[in-house]
Amino acid sequence: MFERKKNNNLNVFIFFLILFFSSLLIFKYNLLGFKRLTLMFLLKFKNTILFFCQKKIKLINYISYLKKENNFLKKKIYFMNNKMFNLNNLKIENIILRKTLLIPNIKKQKFIFSKILFNNFYNNQIVTDKGKDYLVNNKIYYVINNDGFIGNILNIDKFTSRVQLICDYKSNISVQVLRNNLRFILYGNGCLNNLKSNDLPVNADIVLGDILVTSSINGFYSSGYPVAIVTKILIKKNSFKKDIEAKPFVNFNNINYVLILSNY
């Protein structure tokens, strides 16, 4: 259909072009008979020509109007999509916050809801969007989400703060076995590996599948936050010691929102 309209427009254009040059030649070389013929032709078809010209003008104006309306609708769609995107983000944040509020003891403490700006896995750290306007340097803060314990605030800048993950090689955390409250220290082993604890007594009551939660023995954070699940137990030969490995509940590759808490 578009091609047919295009061909019709081209034929009309050629027709008027021939008519124009013919008239120019007739009047230039004073061809009287052709003059009369041309004038008669113009007078006879003047209404048709005027109608066609008016129709073309209306069509051009209508096309111009459609282009403007199309641009307006494109802008409107863009702004509506932007609003929908922001609304979906708010819905996701609300869902995550509701899940996080189900964590034990969370209702008894003050917390700050924070968004993760980026992950720095080279240093086993993440960066939050909360800085000195929300946090103070003389407090000890720890970080959790709806999956469990993540780490503690290492440094507070003006607009951001850095979190040391529990999987960091320099990290250690006091935990207890949920089944029997047996307490020990769990160490980071890199975020690509499980947490570990070495040289535990061989008779320590720890079995595969035991859930490890935070212990309040050091007073820095509350007890009961999920940390990891025991996945491997290695008893050393000719020794009364054993090593364990535990997989963290938190997926450190997929942390988007966290809660920042403090006991002080």
Number of C-alpha atoms within 10 A of each C-alpha: 6 6 8 9 10 10 12 11 13 11 12 12 12 12 11 12 12 12 14 12 11 15 16 12 14 17 14 9 8 11 12 11 9 15 16 12 11 17 12 12 11 14 12 11 12 12 11 12 14 11 12 13 12 12 12 13 12 12 12 12 12 12 12 12 11 12 12 12 12 12 11 12 12 12 12 12 12 12 12 12 12 12 12 12 12 12 12 12 12 12 12 13 17 12 11 16 17 12 13 20 14 11 17 13 12 15 10 7 10 11 16 14 17 17 16 19 15 14 19 12 15 9 13 21 22 22 20 23 18 22 17 13 11 12 21 12 13 7 12 16 21 23 23 21 23 20 18 22 25 27 23 24 24 15 13 20 15 12 13 19 20 22 25 23 27 27 27 22 16 13 18 19 20 21 25 25 22 16 12 10 13 14 18 16 15 25 21 20 19 19 21 12 14 20 27 20 18 15 14 16 13 15 9 12 12 18 15 13 13 18 22 29 24 24 24 15 14 9 11 17 21 20 17 20 23 25 27 25 21 21 16 15 17 13 15 12 8 6 10 12 16 18 16 21 22 24 20 24 17 19 12 19 10 9 17 17 21 24 21 22 21 18 13 10
